[in-house]
């Protein structure tokens, strides 16, 4: 029924109401004569047509363009009556049809959706991941970042080695640059060779096994430390040369010839940035590994390694800024501690105004230098050598009566009468210096005890005071001053044993040496400087 109504409305809109009535037989053929559309029939005058047209007035229900019959006016009322009857049989207005149609379409759509829902299979609900699985997923992203950044790092180093260093021999170097290229580039070629042939391959294994990254850092700790501390110690000198106008212009032209987008100074800072970034990546890997409840032993060791190596690199970079020191920094041993303090010089009781001084505490000596702040906003300070105190001659006063944050260091060498009064900013800072200096002085005492009495020192005695107290440095010892009665009067049995041992031939030194080398389980021989046994 609804489809028929739609067709009827469509025909009415397309053909017009009159043609629709004729089509379905609601009007007679007489009413649809040619005259109804304004064409004169044969033998009919124009006046007659005009009269008939004027006499037919359009009704409210009949359109103005509806054709009129050519017959006599007496039949017109009949036709109008037929039209009124036909109008009563017409379909309902279009608005009602549209509303009903939309409701029917909605019902049909609901039925089709219900049918499609019934036909589709049920999709299982998404399974939520456990916190451990989420942590492993995030860890994989950090490991991927480690691998990708390592690959990019190797590319950056290659652009320096193959681009700049590889083409220096073909270029006309400025006179000032000849022989200084080794200072500018330092050991960056060795760093590239290490990462390209060894370290990168180990790091790439971490995408399959997360512990491979930790094994790589633990395995190559010594090489990382030696390569990067050497590079960082040389970095201040390299920066100084690159800042010169002649060198800066030359390398800018070389950059343009090579087609590089990054300046040389930005490439040479990459090793310093890289050795610092390893620590951050390892922290993230360790964090997600702990959340995943996986093993963290290797990662903890690797993180400890990457705490030590960057600290050593920073220490050596600060040492590289030391100027006017004529000695050999490599002979001073490992750097124990460093820092900038307010230090006053005291000579014969005259105390000078305090200045910012940098103290470098090595295993063998303490180097003091004037601290010169950077001239530029993002520059680096420099240190001008002032004095050196050997640790084996150092006199340390951890406290001062007039200031709780003050300590004093000086040398026992009479040729160095100057005392250095250091003022810490906080109690914590002072405690750190006291601890580091005291530990180093104790270490020197242990070494001195080992030189005086190596057998007793190697015997495993942990009491440093005992080893030092037993040293005989030329003066009479307490045992010599007050010998015990039992020691001064040996018994007859001891006399016999000594006599019997004196008759035995002395063993050769070679044989005695071999005994000492291979007597690991035996008790060490008694030292001649040890006090005599106390009688019971």
One Martini backbone bead per residue (centre of mass of N, CA, C, O) as a GRO file, in nm:
protein
  536
    1UNK     BB    1   0.058   0.062  -0.022
    2UNK     BB    2   0.299   0.259   0.009
    3UNK     BB    3   0.410   0.225  -0.280
    4UNK     BB    4   0.162   0.341  -0.429
    5UNK     BB    5   0.172   0.621  -0.305
    6UNK     BB    6   0.449   0.694  -0.412
    7UNK     BB    7   0.378   0.671  -0.713
    8UNK     BB    8   0.151   0.879  -0.718
    9UNK     BB    9   0.316   1.124  -0.622
   10UNK     BB   10   0.522   1.113  -0.843
   11UNK     BB   11   0.321   1.159  -1.085
   12UNK     BB   12   0.208   1.427  -0.992
   13UNK     BB   13   0.481   1.580  -0.993
   14UNK     BB   14   0.548   1.516  -1.299
   15UNK     BB   15   0.249   1.554  -1.470
   16UNK     BB   16   0.020   1.623  -1.307
   17UNK     BB   17  -0.304   1.620  -1.219
   18UNK     BB   18  -0.453   1.589  -1.495
   19UNK     BB   19  -0.284   1.352  -1.614
   20UNK     BB   20  -0.343   1.163  -1.383
   21UNK     BB   21  -0.654   1.147  -1.430
   22UNK     BB   22  -0.642   1.044  -1.720
   23UNK     BB   23  -0.465   0.791  -1.674
   24UNK     BB   24  -0.691   0.673  -1.448
   25UNK     BB   25  -0.996   0.772  -1.551
   26UNK     BB   26  -1.119   1.044  -1.410
   27UNK     BB   27  -1.138   1.137  -1.709
   28UNK     BB   28  -1.250   1.230  -1.998
   29UNK     BB   29  -1.169   1.263  -2.328
   30UNK     BB   30  -1.315   1.534  -2.368
   31UNK     BB   31  -1.142   1.697  -2.151
   32UNK     BB   32  -0.869   1.611  -2.342
   33UNK     BB   33  -0.859   1.802  -2.565
   34UNK     BB   34  -0.683   2.011  -2.766
   35UNK     BB   35  -0.817   2.276  -2.657
   36UNK     BB   36  -0.705   2.250  -2.357
   37UNK     BB   37  -0.402   2.350  -2.474
   38UNK     BB   38  -0.453   2.597  -2.694
   39UNK     BB   39  -0.590   2.462  -2.962
   40UNK     BB   40  -0.733   2.497  -3.260
   41UNK     BB   41  -0.989   2.391  -3.420
   42UNK     BB   42  -1.135   2.310  -3.687
   43UNK     BB   43  -1.351   2.588  -3.767
   44UNK     BB   44  -1.246   2.771  -3.533
   45UNK     BB   45  -1.259   3.058  -3.391
   46UNK     BB   46  -1.102   3.291  -3.195
   47UNK     BB   47  -1.352   3.405  -3.057
   48UNK     BB   48  -1.465   3.146  -2.944
   49UNK     BB   49  -1.219   3.074  -2.773
   50UNK     BB   50  -1.222   3.327  -2.602
   51UNK     BB   51  -1.503   3.294  -2.483
   52UNK     BB   52  -1.459   3.021  -2.349
   53UNK     BB   53  -1.219   3.109  -2.175
   54UNK     BB   54  -1.354   3.343  -2.016
   55UNK     BB   55  -1.601   3.172  -1.904
   56UNK     BB   56  -1.367   3.009  -1.759
   57UNK     BB   57  -1.323   2.969  -1.427
   58UNK     BB   58  -1.106   2.908  -1.185
   59UNK     BB   59  -1.082   2.706  -0.935
   60UNK     BB   60  -0.957   2.622  -0.628
   61UNK     BB   61  -0.911   2.309  -0.725
   62UNK     BB   62  -0.814   2.426  -1.001
   63UNK     BB   63  -0.590   2.477  -1.214
   64UNK     BB   64  -0.500   2.733  -1.438
   65UNK     BB   65  -0.380   2.511  -1.662
   66UNK     BB   66  -0.631   2.377  -1.710
   67UNK     BB   67  -0.820   2.224  -1.924
   68UNK     BB   68  -1.086   2.290  -2.145
   69UNK     BB   69  -1.375   2.248  -2.283
   70UNK     BB   70  -1.526   2.264  -2.625
   71UNK     BB   71  -1.785   2.261  -2.525
   72UNK     BB   72  -2.046   2.336  -2.371
   73UNK     BB   73  -2.127   2.500  -2.071
   74UNK     BB   74  -2.336   2.292  -1.957
   75UNK     BB   75  -2.105   2.069  -1.872
   76UNK     BB   76  -1.926   2.188  -1.645
   77UNK     BB   77  -2.060   2.098  -1.377
   78UNK     BB   78  -2.004   1.801  -1.416
   79UNK     BB   79  -1.699   1.810  -1.419
   80UNK     BB   80  -1.663   1.931  -1.140
   81UNK     BB   81  -1.793   1.704  -0.984
   82UNK     BB   82  -1.593   1.489  -1.069
   83UNK     BB   83  -1.346   1.625  -0.946
   84UNK     BB   84  -1.442   1.618  -0.653
   85UNK     BB   85  -1.457   1.312  -0.638
   86UNK     BB   86  -1.164   1.257  -0.709
   87UNK     BB   87  -1.038   1.412  -0.471
   88UNK     BB   88  -1.152   1.219  -0.257
   89UNK     BB   89  -0.963   0.973  -0.388
   90UNK     BB   90  -0.710   1.074  -0.311
   91UNK     BB   91  -0.441   1.085  -0.171
   92UNK     BB   92  -0.270   1.186   0.069
   93UNK     BB   93  -0.077   1.395   0.164
   94UNK     BB   94   0.272   1.429   0.147
   95UNK     BB   95   0.340   1.464   0.447
   96UNK     BB   96   0.218   1.204   0.556
   97UNK     BB   97   0.379   1.015   0.376
   98UNK     BB   98   0.662   1.095   0.482
   99UNK     BB   99   0.627   1.017   0.776
  100UNK     BB  100   0.545   0.721   0.733
  101UNK     BB  101   0.796   0.648   0.571
  102UNK     BB  102   1.008   0.701   0.789
  103UNK     BB  103   0.900   0.498   0.991
  104UNK     BB  104   0.925   0.253   0.808
  105UNK     BB  105   1.229   0.278   0.760
  106UNK     BB  106   1.311   0.248   1.055
  107UNK     BB  107   1.196  -0.034   1.089
  108UNK     BB  108   1.365  -0.165   0.862
  109UNK     BB  109   1.642  -0.090   0.983
  110UNK     BB  110   1.607  -0.241   1.249
  111UNK     BB  111   1.575  -0.516   1.119
  112UNK     BB  112   1.851  -0.521   0.966
  113UNK     BB  113   2.033  -0.483   1.216
  114UNK     BB  114   1.934  -0.731   1.366
  115UNK     BB  115   2.016  -0.931   1.144
  116UNK     BB  116   2.322  -0.858   1.139
  117UNK     BB  117   2.379  -0.921   1.437
  118UNK     BB  118   2.298  -1.219   1.413
  119UNK     BB  119   2.512  -1.292   1.189
  120UNK     BB  120   2.733  -1.197   1.354
  121UNK     BB  121   2.999  -1.265   1.527
  122UNK     BB  122   3.140  -1.288   1.828
  123UNK     BB  123   3.352  -1.068   1.992
  124UNK     BB  124   3.606  -1.077   2.180
  125UNK     BB  125   3.740  -0.953   2.442
  126UNK     BB  126   3.986  -0.758   2.549
  127UNK     BB  127   4.291  -0.838   2.674
  128UNK     BB  128   4.448  -0.762   2.951
  129UNK     BB  129   4.741  -0.656   3.066
  130UNK     BB  130   4.990  -0.695   3.260
  131UNK     BB  131   5.223  -0.521   3.431
  132UNK     BB  132   5.460  -0.690   3.324
  133UNK     BB  133   5.396  -0.664   3.019
  134UNK     BB  134   5.408  -0.357   3.009
  135UNK     BB  135   5.703  -0.330   3.102
  136UNK     BB  136   5.829  -0.493   2.868
  137UNK     BB  137   5.724  -0.309   2.645
  138UNK     BB  138   5.874  -0.052   2.740
  139UNK     BB  139   6.159  -0.175   2.738
  140UNK     BB  140   6.175  -0.222   2.431
  141UNK     BB  141   6.186   0.080   2.360
  142UNK     BB  142   6.452   0.146   2.506
  143UNK     BB  143   6.625  -0.059   2.355
  144UNK     BB  144   6.574   0.063   2.077
  145UNK     BB  145   6.698   0.336   2.143
  146UNK     BB  146   6.980   0.233   2.204
  147UNK     BB  147   7.037   0.117   1.923
  148UNK     BB  148   6.975   0.364   1.740
  149UNK     BB  149   7.169   0.568   1.878
  150UNK     BB  150   7.422   0.399   1.825
  151UNK     BB  151   7.409   0.410   1.519
  152UNK     BB  152   7.417   0.722   1.498
  153UNK     BB  153   7.688   0.757   1.642
  154UNK     BB  154   7.860   0.609   1.432
  155UNK     BB  155   7.793   0.804   1.201
  156UNK     BB  156   7.913   1.059   1.329
  157UNK     BB  157   8.202   0.953   1.360
  158UNK     BB  158   8.242   0.891   1.057
  159UNK     BB  159   8.219   1.189   0.958
  160UNK     BB  160   8.486   1.268   1.095
  161UNK     BB  161   8.692   1.056   1.000
  162UNK     BB  162   8.613   1.046   0.686
  163UNK     BB  163   8.583   1.357   0.635
  164UNK     BB  164   8.818   1.508   0.787
  165UNK     BB  165   9.064   1.322   0.842
  166UNK     BB  166   9.065   1.191   0.546
  167UNK     BB  167   9.111   1.507   0.408
  168UNK     BB  168   9.365   1.656   0.526
  169UNK     BB  169   9.592   1.553   0.331
  170UNK     BB  170   9.449   1.700   0.068
  171UNK     BB  171   9.493   1.963   0.213
  172UNK     BB  172   9.558   2.304   0.277
  173UNK     BB  173   9.706   2.375   0.550
  174UNK     BB  174   9.752   2.566   0.790
  175UNK     BB  175  10.024   2.650   0.969
  176UNK     BB  176   9.878   2.626   1.255
  177UNK     BB  177   9.760   2.319   1.199
  178UNK     BB  178  10.016   2.184   1.199
  179UNK     BB  179  10.005   1.919   1.439
  180UNK     BB  180   9.695   1.989   1.571
  181UNK     BB  181   9.492   1.760   1.492
  182UNK     BB  182   9.534   1.574   1.745
  183UNK     BB  183   9.406   1.773   1.945
  184UNK     BB  184   9.126   1.803   1.814
  185UNK     BB  185   9.060   1.474   1.777
  186UNK     BB  186   9.229   1.281   1.912
  187UNK     BB  187   9.067   0.951   1.985
  188UNK     BB  188   8.818   0.914   1.780
  189UNK     BB  189   8.909   0.671   1.610
  190UNK     BB  190   8.910   0.462   1.844
  191UNK     BB  191   8.616   0.493   1.922
  192UNK     BB  192   8.498   0.401   1.654
  193UNK     BB  193   8.627   0.119   1.642
  194UNK     BB  194   8.496   0.010   1.899
  195UNK     BB  195   8.193   0.052   1.825
  196UNK     BB  196   8.188  -0.086   1.541
  197UNK     BB  197   8.326  -0.379   1.628
  198UNK     BB  198   8.188  -0.419   1.931
  199UNK     BB  199   7.960  -0.258   2.086
  200UNK     BB  200   7.724  -0.263   1.882
  201UNK     BB  201   7.689  -0.573   1.872
  202UNK     BB  202   7.609  -0.600   2.171
  203UNK     BB  203   7.364  -0.406   2.171
  204UNK     BB  204   7.188  -0.556   1.948
  205UNK     BB  205   7.118  -0.805   2.141
  206UNK     BB  206   6.895  -0.657   2.328
  207UNK     BB  207   6.634  -0.720   2.156
  208UNK     BB  208   6.641  -1.032   2.269
  209UNK     BB  209   6.830  -0.947   2.529
  210UNK     BB  210   6.832  -0.739   2.796
  211UNK     BB  211   7.119  -0.831   2.927
  212UNK     BB  212   7.323  -0.748   2.701
  213UNK     BB  213   7.369  -0.457   2.782
  214UNK     BB  214   7.497  -0.512   3.059
  215UNK     BB  215   7.732  -0.689   2.957
  216UNK     BB  216   7.872  -0.471   2.786
  217UNK     BB  217   7.952  -0.273   3.017
  218UNK     BB  218   8.107  -0.475   3.192
  219UNK     BB  219   8.311  -0.583   2.980
  220UNK     BB  220   8.392  -0.257   2.877
  221UNK     BB  221   8.497  -0.070   3.108
  222UNK     BB  222   8.799  -0.014   3.054
  223UNK     BB  223   8.767   0.101   2.766
  224UNK     BB  224   8.574   0.326   2.829
  225UNK     BB  225   8.752   0.472   3.034
  226UNK     BB  226   9.011   0.519   2.861
  227UNK     BB  227   8.888   0.661   2.611
  228UNK     BB  228   8.713   0.893   2.755
  229UNK     BB  229   8.920   1.023   2.944
  230UNK     BB  230   9.112   1.110   2.721
  231UNK     BB  231   8.912   1.283   2.561
  232UNK     BB  232   8.820   1.474   2.796
  233UNK     BB  233   9.101   1.587   2.867
  234UNK     BB  234   9.134   1.717   2.566
  235UNK     BB  235   8.881   1.902   2.510
  236UNK     BB  236   8.971   2.191   2.595
  237UNK     BB  237   9.190   2.217   2.375
  238UNK     BB  238   9.005   2.178   2.133
  239UNK     BB  239   8.821   2.421   2.190
  240UNK     BB  240   9.041   2.638   2.172
  241UNK     BB  241   9.121   2.590   1.874
  242UNK     BB  242   8.832   2.618   1.742
  243UNK     BB  243   8.805   2.930   1.841
  244UNK     BB  244   8.982   3.009   1.631
  245UNK     BB  245   8.962   3.184   1.346
  246UNK     BB  246   9.125   3.006   1.148
  247UNK     BB  247   8.995   2.731   1.219
  248UNK     BB  248   8.699   2.804   1.185
  249UNK     BB  249   8.714   2.879   0.881
  250UNK     BB  250   8.832   2.614   0.771
  251UNK     BB  251   8.601   2.420   0.877
  252UNK     BB  252   8.372   2.563   0.728
  253UNK     BB  253   8.473   2.497   0.443
  254UNK     BB  254   8.485   2.189   0.481
  255UNK     BB  255   8.183   2.151   0.535
  256UNK     BB  256   8.090   2.252   0.255
  257UNK     BB  257   8.244   2.040   0.085
  258UNK     BB  258   8.108   1.785   0.233
  259UNK     BB  259   7.795   1.848   0.308
  260UNK     BB  260   7.747   1.928   0.595
  261UNK     BB  261   7.512   2.013   0.861
  262UNK     BB  262   7.729   1.977   1.081
  263UNK     BB  263   7.938   2.091   1.291
  264UNK     BB  264   8.234   2.009   1.432
  265UNK     BB  265   8.177   2.089   1.730
  266UNK     BB  266   7.914   1.910   1.743
  267UNK     BB  267   8.063   1.637   1.690
  268UNK     BB  268   8.286   1.649   1.927
  269UNK     BB  269   8.056   1.629   2.162
  270UNK     BB  270   7.934   1.341   2.140
  271UNK     BB  271   8.103   1.164   2.338
  272UNK     BB  272   8.017   1.318   2.593
  273UNK     BB  273   7.711   1.272   2.563
  274UNK     BB  274   7.709   0.960   2.544
  275UNK     BB  275   7.840   0.883   2.822
  276UNK     BB  276   7.594   1.019   2.977
  277UNK     BB  277   7.338   0.863   2.848
  278UNK     BB  278   7.365   0.569   2.941
  279UNK     BB  279   7.255   0.608   3.228
  280UNK     BB  280   6.962   0.679   3.151
  281UNK     BB  281   6.891   0.419   2.997
  282UNK     BB  282   6.954   0.217   3.227
  283UNK     BB  283   6.743   0.322   3.424
  284UNK     BB  284   6.495   0.248   3.253
  285UNK     BB  285   6.552  -0.052   3.221
  286UNK     BB  286   6.555  -0.113   3.524
  287UNK     BB  287   6.273  -0.014   3.597
  288UNK     BB  288   6.112  -0.215   3.406
  289UNK     BB  289   6.239  -0.473   3.522
  290UNK     BB  290   6.127  -0.446   3.808
  291UNK     BB  291   5.826  -0.444   3.719
  292UNK     BB  292   5.862  -0.736   3.574
  293UNK     BB  293   6.030  -0.927   3.763
  294UNK     BB  294   6.323  -0.940   3.679
  295UNK     BB  295   6.641  -0.960   3.632
  296UNK     BB  296   6.909  -0.718   3.785
  297UNK     BB  297   7.214  -0.771   3.819
  298UNK     BB  298   7.349  -0.669   3.556
  299UNK     BB  299   7.221  -0.383   3.553
  300UNK     BB  300   7.348  -0.286   3.818
  301UNK     BB  301   7.639  -0.309   3.722
  302UNK     BB  302   7.613  -0.123   3.476
  303UNK     BB  303   7.527   0.131   3.633
  304UNK     BB  304   7.785   0.150   3.803
  305UNK     BB  305   7.972   0.193   3.566
  306UNK     BB  306   7.800   0.457   3.461
  307UNK     BB  307   7.904   0.619   3.715
  308UNK     BB  308   8.215   0.610   3.695
  309UNK     BB  309   8.292   0.699   3.408
  310UNK     BB  310   8.167   0.989   3.398
  311UNK     BB  311   8.322   1.091   3.644
  312UNK     BB  312   8.602   1.057   3.522
  313UNK     BB  313   8.552   1.239   3.280
  314UNK     BB  314   8.498   1.497   3.440
  315UNK     BB  315   8.763   1.506   3.590
  316UNK     BB  316   8.947   1.516   3.332
  317UNK     BB  317   8.825   1.775   3.219
  318UNK     BB  318   8.921   1.951   3.454
  319UNK     BB  319   9.221   1.886   3.421
  320UNK     BB  320   9.240   2.003   3.124
  321UNK     BB  321   9.214   2.312   3.254
  322UNK     BB  322   9.499   2.296   3.339
  323UNK     BB  323   9.756   2.542   3.390
  324UNK     BB  324  10.108   2.562   3.430
  325UNK     BB  325  10.185   2.255   3.446
  326UNK     BB  326  10.498   2.075   3.446
  327UNK     BB  327  10.402   1.816   3.512
  328UNK     BB  328  10.279   1.481   3.551
  329UNK     BB  329   9.959   1.375   3.570
  330UNK     BB  330   9.995   1.062   3.540
  331UNK     BB  331  10.188   1.048   3.812
  332UNK     BB  332   9.947   1.112   4.038
  333UNK     BB  333   9.725   0.936   3.976
  334UNK     BB  334   9.434   0.912   4.103
  335UNK     BB  335   9.144   1.083   4.128
  336UNK     BB  336   8.969   1.153   4.425
  337UNK     BB  337   8.931   1.479   4.444
  338UNK     BB  338   8.723   1.782   4.393
  339UNK     BB  339   8.733   2.152   4.426
  340UNK     BB  340   8.589   2.466   4.530
  341UNK     BB  341   8.754   2.711   4.734
  342UNK     BB  342   8.821   2.914   5.005
  343UNK     BB  343   9.159   3.042   4.999
  344UNK     BB  344   9.427   3.094   5.223
  345UNK     BB  345   9.739   3.244   5.282
  346UNK     BB  346  10.011   3.139   5.506
  347UNK     BB  347  10.294   3.351   5.612
  348UNK     BB  348  10.419   3.391   5.905
  349UNK     BB  349  10.106   3.474   5.999
  350UNK     BB  350  10.018   3.581   5.717
  351UNK     BB  351   9.698   3.659   5.602
  352UNK     BB  352   9.526   3.636   5.325
  353UNK     BB  353   9.309   3.678   5.093
  354UNK     BB  354   9.057   3.510   4.977
  355UNK     BB  355   9.025   3.254   4.719
  356UNK     BB  356   8.954   3.091   4.436
  357UNK     BB  357   9.013   2.738   4.459
  358UNK     BB  358   9.156   2.450   4.318
  359UNK     BB  359   9.130   2.104   4.420
  360UNK     BB  360   9.353   1.828   4.351
  361UNK     BB  361   9.314   1.495   4.462
  362UNK     BB  362   9.556   1.269   4.467
  363UNK     BB  363   9.745   1.001   4.546
  364UNK     BB  364  10.030   1.186   4.552
  365UNK     BB  365   9.870   1.471   4.532
  366UNK     BB  366   9.813   1.830   4.576
  367UNK     BB  367   9.642   2.061   4.367
  368UNK     BB  368   9.668   2.414   4.329
  369UNK     BB  369   9.430   2.656   4.186
  370UNK     BB  370   9.320   2.907   4.007
  371UNK     BB  371   8.997   3.044   3.962
  372UNK     BB  372   8.862   3.100   3.635
  373UNK     BB  373   8.609   3.231   3.506
  374UNK     BB  374   8.398   3.258   3.264
  375UNK     BB  375   8.338   3.485   3.002
  376UNK     BB  376   8.106   3.327   2.917
  377UNK     BB  377   7.802   3.195   2.977
  378UNK     BB  378   7.884   2.889   2.836
  379UNK     BB  379   8.145   2.850   2.960
  380UNK     BB  380   8.468   2.763   3.086
  381UNK     BB  381   8.683   2.712   3.316
  382UNK     BB  382   9.001   2.793   3.457
  383UNK     BB  383   9.335   2.670   3.569
  384UNK     BB  384   9.595   2.801   3.774
  385UNK     BB  385   9.880   2.720   3.885
  386UNK     BB  386  10.021   2.722   4.230
  387UNK     BB  387  10.038   2.430   4.393
  388UNK     BB  388  10.223   2.149   4.560
  389UNK     BB  389  10.134   1.854   4.759
  390UNK     BB  390  10.258   1.594   4.906
  391UNK     BB  391  10.122   1.332   5.073
  392UNK     BB  392  10.389   1.232   5.233
  393UNK     BB  393  10.401   1.569   5.338
  394UNK     BB  394  10.133   1.603   5.467
  395UNK     BB  395   9.950   1.846   5.666
  396UNK     BB  396   9.658   1.790   5.870
  397UNK     BB  397   9.384   2.015   5.970
  398UNK     BB  398   9.048   1.958   6.034
  399UNK     BB  399   9.058   2.195   6.253
  400UNK     BB  400   8.933   2.513   6.378
  401UNK     BB  401   8.879   2.740   6.631
  402UNK     BB  402   8.738   2.994   6.466
  403UNK     BB  403   8.622   2.767   6.247
  404UNK     BB  404   8.410   2.498   6.157
  405UNK     BB  405   8.475   2.530   5.820
  406UNK     BB  406   8.783   2.477   5.875
  407UNK     BB  407   9.096   2.394   5.704
  408UNK     BB  408   9.439   2.253   5.695
  409UNK     BB  409   9.715   2.270   5.456
  410UNK     BB  410  10.050   2.127   5.442
  411UNK     BB  411  10.404   2.118   5.445
  412UNK     BB  412  10.703   1.959   5.572
  413UNK     BB  413  10.858   2.119   5.384
  414UNK     BB  414  11.080   2.381   5.420
  415UNK     BB  415  11.035   2.497   5.118
  416UNK     BB  416  10.711   2.498   5.227
  417UNK     BB  417  10.566   2.743   5.432
  418UNK     BB  418  10.286   2.725   5.324
  419UNK     BB  419   9.954   2.780   5.419
  420UNK     BB  420   9.620   2.635   5.369
  421UNK     BB  421   9.308   2.796   5.411
  422UNK     BB  422   8.999   2.635   5.422
  423UNK     BB  423   8.657   2.721   5.310
  424UNK     BB  424   8.358   2.605   5.363
  425UNK     BB  425   8.012   2.621   5.307
  426UNK     BB  426   7.965   2.343   5.449
  427UNK     BB  427   7.964   2.073   5.651
  428UNK     BB  428   7.949   1.859   5.430
  429UNK     BB  429   8.192   1.957   5.267
  430UNK     BB  430   8.400   1.924   5.491
  431UNK     BB  431   8.357   1.620   5.543
  432UNK     BB  432   8.451   1.528   5.268
  433UNK     BB  433   8.740   1.634   5.285
  434UNK     BB  434   8.823   1.490   5.542
  435UNK     BB  435   8.778   1.204   5.438
  436UNK     BB  436   8.963   1.204   5.185
  437UNK     BB  437   9.228   1.293   5.320
  438UNK     BB  438   9.242   1.076   5.544
  439UNK     BB  439   9.239   0.828   5.359
  440UNK     BB  440   9.501   0.902   5.206
  441UNK     BB  441   9.689   0.908   5.451
  442UNK     BB  442   9.636   0.614   5.536
  443UNK     BB  443   9.741   0.489   5.277
  444UNK     BB  444  10.031   0.588   5.313
  445UNK     BB  445  10.083   0.432   5.574
  446UNK     BB  446  10.048   0.152   5.456
  447UNK     BB  447  10.275   0.172   5.250
  448UNK     BB  448  10.498   0.223   5.459
  449UNK     BB  449  10.457  -0.041   5.615
  450UNK     BB  450  10.521  -0.225   5.370
  451UNK     BB  451  10.816  -0.127   5.336
  452UNK     BB  452  10.918  -0.202   5.624
  453UNK     BB  453  10.689  -0.466   5.650
  454UNK     BB  454  10.597  -0.687   5.423
  455UNK     BB  455  10.523  -0.950   5.576
  456UNK     BB  456  10.312  -0.829   5.770
  457UNK     BB  457  10.135  -0.695   5.554
  458UNK     BB  458  10.085  -0.977   5.391
  459UNK     BB  459   9.941  -1.136   5.641
  460UNK     BB  460   9.645  -0.972   5.688
  461UNK     BB  461   9.660  -0.720   5.852
  462UNK     BB  462   9.412  -0.468   5.941
  463UNK     BB  463   9.591  -0.314   6.144
  464UNK     BB  464   9.733  -0.019   6.090
  465UNK     BB  465   9.845   0.072   6.367
  466UNK     BB  466  10.024  -0.177   6.411
  467UNK     BB  467  10.205  -0.145   6.163
  468UNK     BB  468  10.301   0.144   6.236
  469UNK     BB  469  10.391   0.092   6.535
  470UNK     BB  470  10.620  -0.131   6.435
  471UNK     BB  471  10.791   0.077   6.331
  472UNK     BB  472  11.151   0.135   6.249
  473UNK     BB  473  11.289   0.472   6.193
  474UNK     BB  474  11.568   0.472   6.408
  475UNK     BB  475  11.442   0.451   6.670
  476UNK     BB  476  11.359   0.353   6.968
  477UNK     BB  477  11.176   0.117   7.091
  478UNK     BB  478  10.975  -0.005   7.333
  479UNK     BB  479  11.113  -0.289   7.336
  480UNK     BB  480  11.403  -0.178   7.381
  481UNK     BB  481  11.356  -0.026   7.647
  482UNK     BB  482  11.137  -0.272   7.758
  483UNK     BB  483  11.229  -0.552   7.837
  484UNK     BB  484  11.162  -0.854   7.912
  485UNK     BB  485  11.263  -1.098   8.125
  486UNK     BB  486  11.222  -1.342   7.936
  487UNK     BB  487  11.388  -1.219   7.702
  488UNK     BB  488  11.664  -1.155   7.856
  489UNK     BB  489  11.627  -1.465   7.981
  490UNK     BB  490  11.709  -1.733   7.858
  491UNK     BB  491  11.669  -2.047   7.836
  492UNK     BB  492  11.811  -2.358   7.801
  493UNK     BB  493  11.639  -2.456   7.563
  494UNK     BB  494  11.691  -2.214   7.381
  495UNK     BB  495  11.997  -2.244   7.375
  496UNK     BB  496  12.009  -2.523   7.245
  497UNK     BB  497  11.850  -2.454   6.989
  498UNK     BB  498  12.048  -2.235   6.895
  499UNK     BB  499  12.296  -2.416   6.877
  500UNK     BB  500  12.182  -2.620   6.672
  501UNK     BB  501  12.119  -2.412   6.447
  502UNK     BB  502  12.415  -2.306   6.414
  503UNK     BB  503  12.534  -2.581   6.295
  504UNK     BB  504  12.377  -2.537   6.058
  505UNK     BB  505  12.367  -2.486   5.747
  506UNK     BB  506  12.325  -2.242   5.536
  507UNK     BB  507  12.104  -2.137   5.324
  508UNK     BB  508  12.032  -2.049   5.032
  509UNK     BB  509  11.876  -1.781   4.889
  510UNK     BB  510  11.721  -1.933   4.668
  511UNK     BB  511  11.575  -2.133   4.855
  512UNK     BB  512  11.442  -1.917   5.036
  513UNK     BB  513  11.278  -1.784   4.810
  514UNK     BB  514  11.109  -2.033   4.725
  515UNK     BB  515  10.964  -2.063   4.993
  516UNK     BB  516  10.822  -1.782   4.994
  517UNK     BB  517  10.657  -1.831   4.727
  518UNK     BB  518  10.521  -2.137   4.822
  519UNK     BB  519  10.407  -2.041   5.126
  520UNK     BB  520  10.085  -1.995   5.158
  521UNK     BB  521   9.992  -2.175   5.425
  522UNK     BB  522  10.193  -2.041   5.591
  523UNK     BB  523  10.331  -1.885   5.842
  524UNK     BB  524  10.465  -1.603   5.888
  525UNK     BB  525  10.738  -1.465   5.958
  526UNK     BB  526  10.908  -1.309   6.193
  527UNK     BB  527  10.981  -0.998   6.269
  528UNK     BB  528  11.249  -0.812   6.379
  529UNK     BB  529  11.052  -0.558   6.469
  530UNK     BB  530  10.911  -0.719   6.659
  531UNK     BB  531  10.803  -0.790   6.945
  532UNK     BB  532  10.854  -0.971   7.199
  533UNK     BB  533  10.748  -1.216   7.372
  534UNK     BB  534  10.519  -1.280   7.616
  535UNK     BB  535  10.513  -1.401   7.917
  536UNK     BB  536  10.318  -1.634   8.121
   0.00000   0.00000   0.00000
